[in-house]
Amino acid sequence: MSETTGTVPRQEAAITVLGGPTAVIDLGGLRIVSDPTFDEPGPQGYLTKTAGPALDEDALGPVDLVLVSHEAHPDNLDERGRAFAKAAPLVLTGPVAAGRLGPAAVGLPPWTGHSVPRADGGGELTVLAVPAVHGPEDGERDADGNVNCEVTGFVLTGQGLPTVYVSGDNASIRTVAEISRRVPDVDVAVLHAGAARVPAKFDGRPLSLDGRAAAAAAAVLGADTVIPAHYDGWAHFSEGLAEIELAFHEAGLSSLLCTAPHGTWVRLPS
């Protein structure tokens, strides 16, 4: 059950995960929300939502930017999340999704950037769209080369700010390696890491990172802080927080993992 405790004050540089894929990123004086999902639990097509967010949309107050990795699946953009995105002053997403999200949506092909004026007087925040593969590397691809559907990840950069990577639903370490080559200084990685599986798709193989792949992604990126997301709140996740923590422990990377309770801020490195 979601709860509202009044508008949540803006932070200087911090991230909180609300449940599912939804993260609030306060950076450069801006409030940014990724993959908003605010519906109550219940069936949504062939997927089932099992828990609502830690905070509802009213608690977030005015937002400056919404990032939508993809709008084709309700676990990344449900009905209330879609309404929330359409009401935002700016939405950054992929080109296909932008065509479905209204005039505030800007479609960014991979490796395309979009700059947003910062509210802290520090110049601009640049959002770079990066690729994501929503399933196994050998999965059947559509006419645009996408596995499952178009999915976009994002890298946020700005002078004096930590570089933040938001993976979206990506299962490909090869893609993470390409991102690391092009963006060699990722400080913080928000990784969708629940090993989502749908039996009818790709022989039930993971559609997003499992714990071991998330640990490998963290190592490839060289990130100092890893914040897991999209590992609970829906029935099709095959791994939860315990499996993610174990994978990072076995890889010797536990010190990177920040697993604050949903709705709790993680302060970002300066």
Buried (B, 14 or more C-beta within 10 A) or exposed (E): EBEEEEEBEBBEBBBBBBBBBBBBBBBBBBBBBBBBBBBEBEEBEEBEBBBBBBBBBEBBEEBBBBBBBBBBBBBBBBEBBBEBBBBBEBBBBBBBBBEBBEEBBBBBEBEBEBEBEBEBEBBBBBBBBBBBBBBBEEBEEEEEEBBBBBBBBBBBBBEEBBBBBBBBBBBBBEBBBBBBEEBEEBBBBBBBBBBBBBEEBBEEBBBBBBBBBBBBBBBBBEBBBBBBBBBBBBEBBBBBBEBBBBBBEEBEBBEBBBBBEBBEBBEBEE
